Amino acid sequence: MTADYSARIDRARSAMAGVGVDALLLSVGADLPYFTGYDAPQLERLTMAVVLGDGPASLVVPRLEAMKVADVGAIDILPYDETDDPVAIVAGLAGDPRRVAIGDKTWAVFVMALQESMPDAAFGKASDVTAALRAIKDEAEIESLAAAGAASDRVAQRLAQTEFAGRPEKHLASEVRAMCEEEGHDKGWDPIVGSGPNGASPHHGAGDRVIAEGDTVVIDFGGTIGGYHADTTRTFCVGEPSSGVAAAYSVLAEAQQAGVDAALVGTEAQGVDRATRAIIEAAGYGDLFIHRTGHGIGLDIHEDPYVVEGNEQALEPGMAFTVEPGIYKQGEWGMRIEDVVVATDDGPRNLNQSSHELVVVA
């Protein structure tokens, strides 16, 4: 199913009108492919979409990259040569705007140059326009997320049959990334593999530590299909878990399911966080749950809505986000369960179906 880029740009124009933005300028980052179908590389040469509130939409792109840009029928493609000034081209297209919204990930050198070229314009964040639009996934986006999640489930099933003991974390991480691509991800990303005490660091980078008997091992892995991300975490135990680990994991599994069940249309995002946290705190592990419950996911692996205390945004149909509580005992072990969930009118749709059990491996 092909995205309707014209409709997306029309929605952007409506959102721009709502916040008083005259020109939307999008460079590197997920906003650009969302509205144009083109995912620009991060280069010293500027690539930028210019969307005017009451005019055409254009994509300014280096000529040597232009052959990579598909004509999606919604935007004029304007290649420039090496001796051209792309900042001047963009400023000329923007005209004399009062307020500009510029891509959040635009390189500072280009932001500063554009500000100098449009001294009378007030600059703000493009996410003030784009975040709410991208947070609601259409059917094609959800199916891409579902395909990516299913590929991750197949990896989880393979990991349950994999030997962990005696291997450095980084060697297992390389195998996990390869599995992601073998199971269908266009590109796997470098997974988190945290064994034993390293598992208590939620974003641990896989290193030289050799996985040993008795370790819990947190593996956070995924990749993309059609640009849309999978983000899955499963926890394994090398040999039978200790009673302390087993007790904590039972609480974690209950909390994660409670978070999924709470992800109903109309529920505030913070309500999902509260659902997971209440169970973990009641069991006495509250101080060991040290991060938010989740984050939105799509073309960016982290995007709106954020599932955290203080976010009163009500969940809407089509919002996709992770539910990933964790318990981390410093110096000893960590554990986390993570699924991608979509809020729907029929209730939460969990895009991950692989086992939530603490899987015992050799």
Secondary structure, 3 states (H helix, E strand, C coil): CCCCHHHHHHHHHHHHHHHCCCEEEECCCCHHHHHHCCCCCCCCCCCEEEEECCCCEEEEEEHHHHCCCCCCCCCEEEEECCCCCHHHHHHHHHCCCCEEEECCCCCHHHHHHHHHHCCCCEEEECHHHHHHHHHECCHHHHHHHHHHHHHHHHHHHHHCCCCCCCCEHHHHHHHHHHHHHHCCCCEECCCEEEEHHHHHCCCCCCCCCECCCCCEEEEEECEEECCEECCEEEEEEECCCCHHHHHHHHHHHHHHHHHHHHCCCCCEHHHHHHHHHHHHHHCCCHHHCCCCCEEECCCCCCEEEEECCCCCCECCCCEEEEECCEEEECCCEEEECEEEEECCCCCCEECCCCCCCCEEEC
